[in-house]
């Protein structure tokens, strides 16, 4: 079998030790924040690159007060950060782990919605 014909092995990141209760609770709180469709959409937009509130409002279709409230929750949870650019607050994801998590969740959903075969 040619190298390009072989199924690729999934990349598995293993921690050296079993996660403790604090880590499980921290991960659970991230999933709770991801469970809101508007927040997930905002995080997906930010996974594509940083953006200001006006851009996020236009791209998400959500009302400005709702976007601001969701961003405040995400900021308090330490998932997003912002910097000031003049009078604008420009938001970005805090780290690449969250970007990967959001993109994988949406890839998973894509398979479920479209009926595409699941990866091994």
Buried (B, 14 or more C-beta within 10 A) or exposed (E): EEEEEEEEEEEEEEEEEEEEEEEEEEEEEBEEBBEBEBBBBBBBBBBEEBBBBEBBBEBBEBEEEBBBBBBEBBBEBEBBBBEEEEEBBBBBBBEEEBBEBBBEBBEEEEEEEEEEEEEE
